[in-house]
Amino acid sequence: MLLRRVYKQHRWLASHVKFLSTQKSSIDIKVDNDGIAILNLQRPPVNSFSMDFLKELSKSLDFVENNKITAMILTSAFPRVFSAGLDINEVYKPDAVRFKEFWTTLQEVWMKLFGARFITAAAINGQSPAGGCLMAMSCEYRVMIKGTFTIGMNETSLGLIAPTWFMELVKNTINVRDAEYAFTTSRMFTPEEALKVRLIDEIAADKDDAIAKCKRFIKKFDEITPSARINTKMKLRGPAIKKLQNTRQEDTEEIYQLVIHPDTQKVAIFQLYSSPVSANPAIITGYDPMEVCIENCAQCKKMLGAWFEGQLCAESCIKYRGKMIPDCENYASISPFLNKL
Ligand SMILES: CC/C=C\C/C=C\C/C=C\C/C=C/C(=O)SCCNC(=O)CCNC(=O)[C@H](O)C(C)(C)COP(=O)(O)OP(=O)(O)OC[C@H]1O[C@@H](n2cnc3c(N)ncnc32)[C@H](O)[C@@H]1OP(=O)(O)O
């Protein structure tokens, strides 16, 4: 078998991957007996893409490429989340220089993953919104585990517009009508729904089964001449990569302008302060009533959970420019946002 022969050549890799699998590493790489690299993403808590994480991912992809490993499976070490997409901390009040470096790194990682010469598959073992979905979509095959998890492009709900190259990728994977509907409405798909529109290729019972199904896909190439596979993939994917290569600066500038827009920032702050750990009004830098208002909404959401309509509260902060700040312990001030569960 072709893959077995390749594995023999790369048996030594098992002992050489340690440098990428130190305790500090956010990506654990293991090369299995068939010579397939399994990348377990393990950046707590939700594998969100920070600049450092993207750089590590970039190095990991180089490692797979440079060692002529035939195939790679991307998965998550966490039981409920594949990846939460962009790290909100990179989006909230961004420094222009850092953000542009961040986005350039993201473009680079995407081009490496999408244009990888090795076979790529994603074992999606948990939630996969926005950037998490893009990462999976950039692979050649997707298997998602059944359960209450969802996958999709929820950028518009955050006030963001997905980059053109992501839209093109989705349009080339599912049909244009489904893509437009999903992008504009921020629709999140259950595994069954995702399979129906071909956003994913298979559903698995659990992570092991998802990896086994990815391997079954990879095995199909045992019977195919490697150069024919690679050149075909490059012919199909090359134009999209070239297009981004020619427009990288405009793409970065466009996203930066979008990210610093006040409406996007309000959503970003709501997401950030929705965390029980970081919800701390004392952290506020300067007194912006709208900012205080949104932080309080996040605080109340954490206290009251499903009873409280956090997003509605945040929208009201924006609408009334922070003139009516909710106090979680004052029923009158929060009653418009309490639902009737
Ligand atoms: C190869 C190319 C690779 C990548 C391409 C990437 C992007 C480029 C393309 C398109 C644009 C993309 C835009 C985005 O990705 S914007 C980000 C969109 N993400 C979200 O909206 C996800 C928000 N999070 C959630 O919905 C849930 O957290 C999630 C379903 C992921 C998990 O829910 P769960 O109930 O299990 O956990 P939580 O209590 O909600 O969260 C735990 C913990 O994690 C923190 N968290 C969650 N999401 C993020 C994030 N995106 N960034 C940073 N931190 C995040 C959350 O605050 C909690 O923190 P703590 O309370 O401190 O534990």
The ligand as a MOL file (V3000), in Angstrom:
LIG
                    3D

  0  0  0     0  0            999 V3000
M  V30 BEGIN CTAB
M  V30 COUNTS 63 65 0 0 0
M  V30 BEGIN ATOM
M  V30 1 C -7.1120 28.1300 8.2080 0
M  V30 2 C -7.8720 29.2670 8.5110 0
M  V30 3 C -8.2180 29.3470 9.9200 0
M  V30 4 C -9.0270 30.1680 10.4360 0
M  V30 5 C -9.7540 31.1740 9.7580 0
M  V30 6 C -10.4090 32.0820 10.6810 0
M  V30 7 C -11.1180 33.1420 10.3530 0
M  V30 8 C -11.2610 33.8670 9.1060 0
M  V30 9 C -12.5490 33.9350 8.4980 0
M  V30 10 C -13.6820 34.5420 8.8210 0
M  V30 11 C -13.9310 35.5290 9.8120 0
M  V30 12 C -14.1300 34.8790 11.0830 0
M  V30 13 C -14.6370 35.5140 12.1100 0
M  V30 14 C -14.7060 34.8680 13.4250 0
M  V30 15 O -14.2990 33.7570 13.6450 0
M  V30 16 S -15.3520 35.8230 14.6710 0
M  V30 17 C -15.4810 34.7470 16.0680 0
M  V30 18 C -16.7250 33.9690 15.9590 0
M  V30 19 N -16.8490 33.0890 17.0620 0
M  V30 20 C -17.9350 33.0540 17.8220 0
M  V30 21 O -18.8760 33.7950 17.6670 0
M  V30 22 C -17.9100 32.0220 18.9040 0
M  V30 23 C -18.2720 32.6020 20.2060 0
M  V30 24 N -18.2570 31.5370 21.1860 0
M  V30 25 C -19.2580 30.6480 21.3130 0
M  V30 26 O -20.2550 30.6560 20.6190 0
M  V30 27 C -19.1020 29.6310 22.3920 0
M  V30 28 O -18.1030 30.0550 23.2720 0
M  V30 29 C -18.7550 28.2260 21.8970 0
M  V30 30 C -19.9650 27.6510 21.1460 0
M  V30 31 C -17.5330 28.2270 20.9740 0
M  V30 32 C -18.4320 27.3240 23.1140 0
M  V30 33 O -19.5140 27.3810 24.0300 0
M  V30 34 P -19.3510 26.8120 25.5100 0
M  V30 35 O -20.6680 26.9900 26.1660 0
M  V30 36 O -18.7670 25.4630 25.4630 0
M  V30 37 O -18.2570 27.7610 26.1730 0
M  V30 38 P -18.3860 29.2770 26.6500 0
M  V30 39 O -18.6840 29.2940 28.1070 0
M  V30 40 O -19.2400 30.0640 25.7420 0
M  V30 41 O -16.8860 29.7740 26.4040 0
M  V30 42 C -15.8240 29.2070 27.1550 0
M  V30 43 C -14.7330 30.2400 27.2380 0
M  V30 44 O -14.2330 30.5230 25.9190 0
M  V30 45 C -14.2600 31.9210 25.6790 0
M  V30 46 N -14.5070 32.1430 24.2470 0
M  V30 47 C -15.5040 31.6490 23.5030 0
M  V30 48 N -15.3890 32.0430 22.2280 0
M  V30 49 C -14.2580 32.8020 22.1610 0
M  V30 50 C -13.5900 33.4900 21.0960 0
M  V30 51 N -14.0570 33.4620 19.8340 0
M  V30 52 N -12.4930 34.1710 21.4060 0
M  V30 53 C -11.9970 34.2040 22.6500 0
M  V30 54 N -12.5740 33.5680 23.7140 0
M  V30 55 C -13.6860 32.8760 23.4570 0
M  V30 56 C -15.4170 32.4010 26.5450 0
M  V30 57 O -15.3060 33.7780 26.7770 0
M  V30 58 C -15.2120 31.5680 27.7900 0
M  V30 59 O -14.1350 32.1400 28.5020 0
M  V30 60 P -13.9950 31.9420 30.0790 0
M  V30 61 O -15.2880 32.3490 30.6550 0
M  V30 62 O -12.8610 32.8290 30.4370 0
M  V30 63 O -13.7170 30.4970 30.3180 0
M  V30 END ATOM
M  V30 BEGIN BOND
M  V30 1 1 1 2
M  V30 2 1 2 3
M  V30 3 2 3 4
M  V30 4 1 4 5
M  V30 5 1 5 6
M  V30 6 2 6 7
M  V30 7 1 7 8
M  V30 8 1 8 9
M  V30 9 2 9 10
M  V30 10 1 10 11
M  V30 11 1 11 12
M  V30 12 2 12 13
M  V30 13 1 13 14
M  V30 14 2 14 15
M  V30 15 1 14 16
M  V30 16 1 16 17
M  V30 17 1 17 18
M  V30 18 1 18 19
M  V30 19 1 19 20
M  V30 20 2 20 21
M  V30 21 1 20 22
M  V30 22 1 22 23
M  V30 23 1 23 24
M  V30 24 1 24 25
M  V30 25 2 25 26
M  V30 26 1 25 27
M  V30 27 1 27 28
M  V30 28 1 27 29
M  V30 29 1 29 30
M  V30 30 1 29 31
M  V30 31 1 29 32
M  V30 32 1 32 33
M  V30 33 1 33 34
M  V30 34 2 34 35
M  V30 35 1 34 36
M  V30 36 1 34 37
M  V30 37 1 37 38
M  V30 38 2 38 39
M  V30 39 1 38 40
M  V30 40 1 38 41
M  V30 41 1 41 42
M  V30 42 1 42 43
M  V30 43 1 43 44
M  V30 44 1 43 58
M  V30 45 1 44 45
M  V30 46 1 45 46
M  V30 47 1 45 56
M  V30 48 1 46 47
M  V30 49 1 46 55
M  V30 50 2 47 48
M  V30 51 1 48 49
M  V30 52 1 49 50
M  V30 53 2 49 55
M  V30 54 1 50 51
M  V30 55 2 50 52
M  V30 56 1 52 53
M  V30 57 2 53 54
M  V30 58 1 54 55
M  V30 59 1 56 57
M  V30 60 1 56 58
M  V30 61 1 58 59
M  V30 62 1 59 60
M  V30 63 2 60 61
M  V30 64 1 60 62
M  V30 65 1 60 63
M  V30 END BOND
M  V30 END CTAB
M  END
